[in-house]
Amino acid sequence: MSTYYDFHCRTCNKDCGIDNARCDEAMVLMLKHRAAFVGLAEAVDDFGCGCGLGLEFSGLGGYCWSGLPEFFRKHAGHDVAVQSEYGSFHDECGEWIARVAIPEGNAHFCTLPVGHAGEHASTRKA
């Protein structure tokens, strides 16, 4: 069973709309180099011909990544992360916390940073 991932702006609560299967590690690297993608979007604008950008990475399932540079440009300086279809983020612990361990009675992913000390906790509502 595959898990799908997307880029999510936590500042604006907006998704990029990629929904890519099993590419979370590659997407984290793309996030690390997002300034380069913004530069690519600006370079396309400089052509001044109204042309679009076709972007595909071989080995990443043939998904269309064309909207990625524009998404990164719109969300420059924002808190953008790779999010799974289940709501966990790449930079959070992500351990599943059972309902019985949470006072509110809702199950959550641990939202503390990866490698945190102490008990798992969630700061988001399910």
N, C-alpha and C positions, 0 to 999 in steps of 0.2 A: 504494500500500500504506500503510495506516495504522499508526501506532505508538500503542499504548495506554499510558496513564499512571495511576498511583494515588498516594495519599499513603502514605508508609512511615515508620514510627517506627524510626529507627536505634537508639534506646535499648532498645526492647523487641523489635525485629525483627518488628513486626506491620504488616500492610497494612490500609488502610481498606476495601478491597473495591469501589472504584468502577470501575476499569478503563475509563477514559474515553479516547476517541480524539481526538487532535489538540487537546487543551485544555490543554497544558502551561503556556502563558503565563498563561492565566486561573487555573489551579491555583496557580501561583506567587504570583499576587496574592491568592488566597484564603488561602494560607499566611501571607502578610504580615499579613493582617487576621484571623488565627485567633482572637484574643481576642474579636472581635465574635461569632464563631460560638459560642464558649463561653458568652458572655452570652445568646445566643439559646437555647441548651440550658437554661440556668438559668431563663430566663423561662418556658419551657414547663413546667419543674418547678413553678414558682410558681403556675401555674394550678391545680394540685392535682387535676385531673380524670382523670389517667392518659391524657390525650390524646397522640397522637403528633405528629410534625412532618413535614409534607410540604414538601419544598424542591426547587424546580426553577428553573434559570436559563435564560431564553429565549436562544437563540443558541448554546447549548452542547450541542447534539445531543439534547436531551430526556432526558438521563440523570437518574436519581433521585439526589439528593444528600442525602437525608434523614438518613443516618447520619453525615454530616460533622460537625455540631456536637458530637455525642456522642463521636466519635473524637477531635476536638481537645480535648474536656474530659478524656477519659481519659488523654490524652498531653500535658497541659499541662506546660510546663517541660521536655519531652523534645526530642530532636533529630529533628524531623519534616522530611521533604523530599519533593519530587515525584520519583517514580522511573518510568523507562520499563520496558516489559515486558522489555527486554534487560538491565536491571540498572543502567543509568546514572542518576545523580542530577542534578537541575537545577543544583546549586551546585558540581558537579565538572566538570573539563575535558571528560571524556567521549570524548576521542580514543581510537580503537581502537589498541591496541598489539599488533602481530603476535607470534606465538609465538617467532619467531627473535630478537626484541628483548628477551625476558624470560628470565632464567636458568632459571626453573623449567620453561620450555617451554609454559606455558599462556597463551592470549591473554586480555587484560583490557582494560577501559576504564581510562583514566587517571583516578585518583581524587584528583589534586591539585586545588586550587581553580581556578576559572575564571580565566584570564589569568595563570597561574603562569609563572615564568621557568624556563629550563632544560629538560632532557629530560622526557618524559612518564614517569610511574611509576604503579604500582598497589600499594596496600597491602592489597587484598582478594585472597582466593583465588578462582579461577574455580570 
